[in-house]
């Protein structure tokens, strides 16, 4: 069975990035890889979407960044969840759960 790539709803990428950073600081490429891996290759985040999202989250104070060396010794920007970001992750998660429950209700109606 062929798996297809799924487009992310607007705002969903922010939630996925915040959730990914909950496990600790990492660089952009790793964030994209983790989302793809955890979603079993259903969700793929391109650089053209990821880096604007990272900049937006940083401007909102939900993540911070600093330069460091990646596992292959290349210079990379590492992103880290802030206290405000952890609070926002909770807000976004609750909102997502309400949204998906509501969609589920609509899909169950005949």
C-alpha positions, 0 to 999 in steps of 0.5 A: 500500500502506497503511503502519501505525504500529508499537507499540514494544516496551518498552525499544526507545524507550530504544534509539531515543532514545539512537541519535538523540542519538548524532548530537548534542544536540537537543530532544524534538520533533526526536527524535520527528521523526527517529525517524519520518523514519528509520523511513519513517513506520513508527515514531511516538513520542507525547509521552506516551511520549517525555517519560517516556523522556527523564526516565528516561534522564536519571535513569539518567545516560545523557543530560543536558539544558539549556534553549536556543532551538529553530530557530524561536526557541522555548524548548526543552529540549535533550538530550545523550548522556553518556559513560555513555549512549554505553556504554549505547547499545552494550550496548542495540544488542548486546542488540537485535541478539541479540534480532532474530537469535533472532527471525529464527531462529524465523521461519525454522523450518518 
